[in-house]
């Protein structure tokens, strides 16, 4: 029997990257004490007001088919939010609502890229980016994110990889897995490249409300000179501790939304009305849980970095945002997967850096999203494991 060539392109780009996570879950189910730091689940439940709003909407009969663009009340709420945050007039006709950021990314990439084209994306990158680009038939063109530049993508590195086949630049700010946040100057330089080479800018901004104190956020959506070529994607998954609701959106020009609508309708025909009602409430005011998450995640990242600096040869990269931190484990002499499996034997599960791109071979990513007592226990185990490795190498 024959299958679509897309499945061949996607082979190995799905759950295969999460092998350490699955191994950790098996051990936990068998009763082992594992601190699981592989997945970025928020450390608080979704706000009660949002759960109650969803239940009210369901009881009120908001369980029927939606508009293909998404419910108008939600699109209007998002238009108001982004008009206020960008200083530009964003209309409801510039919004498409879909189930989560992942669906938004797939819709946008399949709609804008095609076989024979190329999409430039920072390496390291979120684990699913390679898949959503490859699904379109386009080629992934990795652009190195350099630790010495704070893992922020540099326009000069993008420029050196642009070809006649380039179609889009995929940005992620704040960035997963590094926690880097692009500056206004970064956006300006990247925008100049996009205009010069007629490229789309696709920007995943799902961590926008989890930026740590003292760091400023900049979005290409705020730039009028980039309005015709910018598409942003986001959701309430991180900001409102609601990943299971699968409520996201993409925002671009009205022309972009009109052209891509048939693709979105073919897949989904809008999101669920009862979830749209809840999301409209969520985005109409600052998240009630984001500030607490920001403070806790920043404090945990700082404690981890200070502890490793003081007690081990390992070094943690201090993120500017988000819910993850990176550890440079090259001093151990182990590859990232071997290190992660060895650390799992000491009761901590982390993600090998190479799951996010070849530039993180020799690093691991850990989530900052378990409670303080478990996180501090994980830090103790990471330090003890590092010291044991040092003794073994001595």
C-alpha positions in Angstrom: 0.0 0.0 0.0 1.2 3.5 -0.8 1.4 6.5 1.6 1.9 10.2 1.1 5.6 11.3 0.7 4.9 13.7 3.6 5.0 10.7 6.0 8.5 9.8 4.8 9.6 13.4 5.3 8.2 13.4 8.9 9.6 10.1 9.9 11.6 10.6 13.1 10.4 14.1 13.6 7.6 13.4 16.0 7.6 11.5 19.3 11.0 10.0 18.6 12.6 13.1 20.0 11.0 12.5 23.4 12.6 9.2 24.2 14.0 10.3 27.6 10.6 11.7 28.6 8.9 8.4 27.8 11.6 6.5 29.6 11.1 8.7 32.7 7.3 8.2 32.6 7.8 4.4 32.5 10.0 4.5 35.5 7.6 6.8 37.4 4.7 4.5 36.7 6.9 1.7 38.1 7.2 3.6 41.3 10.6 5.2 40.9 11.2 8.7 42.4 11.9 10.8 39.3 11.7 14.6 39.2 10.4 15.1 35.6 11.8 18.3 34.1 11.2 17.3 30.5 7.9 19.0 29.7 6.8 22.6 30.2 3.5 22.1 31.9 2.7 25.3 33.9 3.1 24.9 37.7 -0.4 26.2 38.5 -3.9 25.1 37.2 -5.9 27.1 34.8 -7.6 30.0 36.6 -10.9 29.1 38.1 -12.6 32.0 36.3 -11.7 30.5 32.9 -12.8 27.0 33.8 -16.1 28.4 35.1 -16.5 30.5 31.9 -16.0 27.4 29.8 -18.6 25.4 31.8 -21.1 28.3 31.6 -20.7 28.5 27.8 -21.2 24.7 27.4 -24.3 24.8 29.6 -25.6 27.7 27.5 -25.4 25.5 24.4 -22.1 27.0 22.9 -21.2 23.5 21.6 -22.2 23.9 17.9 -20.1 24.6 14.8 -18.0 27.7 14.8 -17.3 30.3 12.1 -14.3 29.1 10.0 -12.3 32.2 11.1 -13.2 31.6 14.7 -15.9 33.3 16.9 -16.2 37.0 16.2 -16.2 37.9 19.9 -12.8 36.3 20.3 -11.4 37.8 17.2 -12.5 41.2 18.3 -11.0 40.7 21.7 -7.7 39.7 20.2 -7.8 42.6 17.8 -8.2 45.0 20.7 -5.4 43.3 22.6 -2.9 43.5 19.8 -4.0 47.0 18.8 -3.1 48.1 22.3 0.2 46.2 22.5 1.5 47.1 19.1 0.2 50.7 18.8 -1.2 49.7 15.4 -4.8 49.2 14.3 -5.4 45.5 14.2 -8.9 44.4 12.9 -10.9 41.3 13.6 -10.4 40.4 9.9 -6.7 40.0 10.6 -7.3 37.2 13.1 -7.7 33.4 12.6 -8.5 31.2 15.6 -7.3 27.6 15.8 -6.7 24.9 18.4 -3.3 25.9 19.8 0.0 27.4 18.6 1.0 24.1 17.0 -2.0 24.1 14.7 -1.4 27.8 13.9 2.2 27.0 13.0 1.2 24.1 10.8 -1.5 26.2 9.0 0.9 29.1 8.4 3.8 27.0 7.2 1.7 24.8 4.9 0.0 28.0 3.6 3.2 30.0 2.9 5.9 27.4 2.0 6.0 24.6 -0.6 8.4 22.0 -2.0 11.5 23.7 -3.4 11.4 26.6 -1.0 13.4 27.1 2.2 12.5 28.4 5.7 15.2 29.9 7.8 14.9 29.1 11.5 17.2 29.4 14.5 19.1 26.3 15.7 18.4 25.4 18.5 14.6 25.4 17.8 11.5 24.1 19.5 11.2 20.4 18.8 8.2 20.6 16.4 9.5 23.3 14.1 11.4 20.9 11.9 8.2 18.9 11.5 5.9 21.8 10.6 8.4 23.1 8.0 9.1 19.7 6.5 5.3 18.9 6.3 5.0 21.8 3.8 7.7 20.3 1.6 10.1 23.1 2.3 13.6 22.7 3.4 14.7 23.6 6.9 17.7 26.0 6.8 19.2 26.1 10.4 20.7 29.4 11.5 23.0 29.0 14.4 22.0 30.7 17.7 25.3 31.5 19.4 25.7 31.4 23.2 28.0 34.4 23.0 25.1 36.4 21.5 22.7 35.2 24.2 21.2 32.7 21.8 19.5 35.6 19.9 19.3 35.0 16.2 21.6 37.4 14.4 20.6 39.1 11.1 24.2 38.5 9.7 23.8 34.8 10.2 20.4 34.8 8.5 21.8 36.9 5.6 24.6 34.4 5.0 22.0 31.6 4.4 19.5 33.4 2.3 19.1 32.0 -1.3 16.8 32.4 -4.2 14.7 29.6 -2.7 14.2 31.3 0.7 10.5 31.9 1.5 10.2 32.7 5.2 12.1 33.4 8.4 10.6 31.6 11.4 11.3 33.5 14.7 10.5 32.5 18.2 10.6 35.2 20.8 10.7 34.6 23.7 12.6 31.5 22.6 12.2 27.9 23.5 14.5 26.3 24.6 16.9 29.1 25.3 14.7 31.8 26.9 16.2 34.5 24.7 14.2 37.6 23.8 14.8 39.5 20.6 15.5 43.2 20.9 14.1 46.1 18.9 17.4 46.3 17.0 17.2 42.6 16.2 13.7 43.0 14.8 14.8 46.0 12.7 17.8 44.2 11.2 15.8 41.1 10.5 13.0 43.2 9.0 15.4 44.9 6.6 16.5 41.5 5.4 12.9 40.3 4.9 12.0 43.4 2.8 15.2 43.2 0.8 14.6 39.5 -0.1 10.8 39.5 -0.1 10.5 37.0 2.8 7.7 36.3 5.2 8.4 36.7 8.9 6.6 34.1 11.0 6.9 34.8 14.7 5.9 32.4 17.5 5.2 34.6 20.6 3.6 32.1 22.9 5.9 33.1 25.8 5.2 36.8 25.5 3.7 37.1 29.0 6.5 35.1 30.7 9.3 37.6 30.2 11.4 38.1 33.3 11.8 41.5 35.1 13.9 44.1 33.3 13.6 42.5 29.8 11.8 44.3 27.0 9.7 42.6 24.4 9.7 43.6 20.7 7.4 42.1 18.0 7.6 42.5 14.2 3.8 42.9 14.4 4.3 46.3 15.9 6.2 47.5 12.8 4.0 49.1 10.1 6.8 48.6 7.6 6.6 44.9 8.1 2.8 44.6 8.3 2.3 43.0 4.9 4.8 40.2 5.5 4.4 39.4 9.2 2.4 36.6 10.8 2.4 36.0 14.5 1.2 32.9 16.3 0.3 32.4 19.9 -2.1 30.9 22.4 -3.3 30.9 26.0 -1.4 27.6 26.7 1.5 29.2 28.6 0.3 32.6 29.6 -2.9 31.3 31.2 -1.7 27.9 32.3 -4.2 26.3 29.9 -2.3 24.1 27.5 -5.1 21.4 27.5 -7.7 23.9 26.2 -5.9 24.1 22.8 -6.8 27.7 22.1 -4.6 29.6 19.8 -4.5 32.1 16.9 -2.5 33.6 14.1 -2.6 37.3 13.2 -1.4 38.8 9.9 -2.8 41.1 7.2 -6.4 40.9 6.2 -5.3 39.6 2.8 -3.2 36.8 4.5 -6.1 35.7 6.6 -8.5 35.6 3.6 -6.1 33.6 1.5 -5.2 31.1 4.2 -8.8 30.7 5.4 -9.7 27.8 3.0 -6.7 25.8 4.4 -7.8 26.4 8.0 -11.4 25.5 7.2 -10.3 22.3 5.4 -8.6 21.2 8.6 -10.7 22.6 11.4 -13.4 25.0 10.6 -12.7 27.3 13.6 -12.3 26.5 17.2 -14.9 25.4 19.7 -17.4 28.2 20.6 -17.3 27.4 24.4 -13.5 27.6 24.4 -13.6 30.8 22.3 -15.8 32.4 24.9 -13.4 31.5 27.7 -10.4 32.7 25.6 -12.1 36.0 24.9 -12.3 36.5 28.6 -8.7 35.4 29.1 -7.2 37.8 26.5 -9.3 40.8 27.6 -7.1 41.4 30.6 -3.6 40.5 31.8 -3.3 36.9 32.9 -3.9 36.4 36.7 -1.3 33.6 36.8 1.5 34.9 34.5 3.1 37.2 37.0 3.5 34.5 39.6 4.9 32.1 37.0 7.4 34.7 35.8 8.7 35.3 39.3 9.0 31.6 40.2 10.6 30.6 36.9 13.2 33.4 37.1 14.0 32.5 40.7 14.4 28.8 40.0 16.6 29.5 37.0 18.8 31.8 39.1 19.1 29.2 41.9 20.1 26.5 39.4 22.7 28.7 37.8 24.2 29.8 41.2 24.3 26.3 42.5 26.0 24.9 39.4 28.5 27.7 39.3 29.4 27.2 43.0 29.5 23.4 43.2 30.2 21.9 39.8 31.9 22.4 36.4 28.5 22.6 34.7 27.2 25.9 33.6 23.6 27.0 33.2 22.5 29.6 30.7 20.3 32.2 32.4 17.1 32.7 30.4 15.4 36.0 29.9 11.9 34.5 29.7 9.9 31.3 29.5 9.8 28.1 31.5 13.1 26.4 30.7 16.8 26.6 31.4 19.8 25.1 29.6 22.8 23.4 31.1 26.1 23.1 29.3 27.2 19.6 30.2 30.3 19.4 27.9 32.6 19.3 31.0 31.3 15.8 31.7 32.7 14.4 28.5 29.3 12.8 27.8 27.0 13.4 24.8 23.7 15.0 25.7 21.6 11.8 25.3 24.0 9.7 27.3 24.1 12.4 30.0 20.3 12.6 30.1 20.0 8.9 30.5 22.7 8.8 33.2 21.0 11.6 35.1 17.7 9.7 34.8 19.4 7.0 36.8 19.9 9.6 39.5 16.3 10.6 39.6 16.0 13.6 37.3 14.6 13.6 33.8 15.8 16.3 31.3 15.7 16.7 27.6 18.8 16.2 25.5 19.7 19.4 23.7 20.0 17.7 20.3 16.2 17.2 20.4 16.1 20.9 19.6 18.9 21.1 17.0 22.5 20.1 16.5 23.8 23.4 18.0 22.7 22.1 21.4 24.6 18.9 21.3 26.4 19.0 24.6 23.6 20.8 26.4 20.4 19.7 28.1 17.1 21.5 28.6 15.2 21.4 31.9 11.8 22.7 32.8 11.4 25.3 35.7 7.8 24.2 36.3 7.8 21.9 39.2 7.3 23.2 42.7 10.2 24.6 44.7 10.8 21.6 46.9 10.9 19.2 44.0 13.0 21.6 41.9 15.5 22.1 44.7 15.6 18.3 45.1 16.4 18.0 41.4 19.2 20.6 41.8 20.7 18.5 44.6 20.6 15.4 42.4 22.1 17.2 39.4 25.0 18.4 41.6 25.5 15.0 43.2 25.5 13.4 39.8 28.0 15.9 38.4 30.4 15.4 41.3 30.1 11.6 40.8 31.0 12.0 37.2 34.0 14.2 38.1 35.2 11.5 40.5 34.8 8.9 37.9 36.9 11.0 35.4 39.6 11.8 37.9 
